[in-house]
């Protein structure tokens, strides 16, 4: 019941990201701006509706699992949206996040 009542909290754009075409250039920064940025602010550098990803203490397996399977009532699953290689690129992006120079 809680998941159903919180479904509105995740924007439709984040819930229904179109699967990337195999072999197509995968731009992780653009992905964050258009899909993940609804909840992970400033490209993952700041908390928003979702947690800050920069400097996360979570290990790669946890992050991979969360991207693939989501979190009920909080984050949609992207297992059918992104390939394992693309998810690895997303994890590399998260690991490389640094504060933006102002």
N, C-alpha and C positions, 0 to 999 in steps of 0.2 A: 504494500500500500504506500509506504514512504517513497519507494522508487517512482511509482506512478505520479505521486504528487510533486516530486522534484524534477520530473522529466522536462518541465518547462525551463528549468534553470540552465540547461545546456542548449545553446543556440542551434537552430536547425542546420546551419551551415557546418557546424562542427560535427553534428550527428550524421550527416549524409555526405561526407567528403567523397568525391568521385575517385574510384580506384585509378592509380597512376598507370599509364600505358607502359608495358615492359619495354625497356630500351630507351624510353623517353628521358630526357635530362630531368633529374630530380633536384629541385632547388629547395633545400631545407629551410633557408631563411624565409623564402616566400611561403612555404608551408606554414611556418609559425605565424606569419602575418595574416594569412587567410583562414587557417583552420584552428591552430592552437592558441593564437593570440586572443581569442574570445575569453579565455580563462587564465592563461599564463601571460601576464602583462609584460610589455617591453621585451618581446622576443624570448620570454622565459626568465628574464633578469629580475623581475619583481613579482610578488604575489598579486593575484587578482581574485577572481572567483576560484581559481586553482592555485596551488602552491608555487612559490618561486622555485625555479629549476636550477638556476645558477648556484654553484657550490653545494648541490645536493649531497647528502651523505648516503643516499640510497645506492645500492650496487647495480651494475648493468642488468643483471637478471631480474631484479625487482622492476626496473624501469621498462625493460622489454615486456615483461608480463603485464604491467599496467597499460602500456600502449596497446598491446594485443587484446587484452580482456577487459579493459576499462575498470571502473569502480562504480558499483550500483548506486544510482542516485547522484553521481558526481561527475563521471567521465565516461563518454561512450567508448566502446571497443572499436579498434581499428584493424583487427586481424584480417578482415577481407578488403581493407583499403590499401594497406601497405605490405610490400613483400618483406621477408626477413632482412634482405640487404638494405632496403630503405629504412627499416626500423633501426638497423645498425648505424646508418647515417644520421638518423635523428639522435641516437644516443651520443654519437661523436659530437654533434652540434651542441647538445646539452653540456657535455664535458668541456667544451671549448669556450663556453660563455664567459665573458668578462664584462665588467661594468663599461657602459658606453662613455666615451670621452666627451665631456661637455664643453 
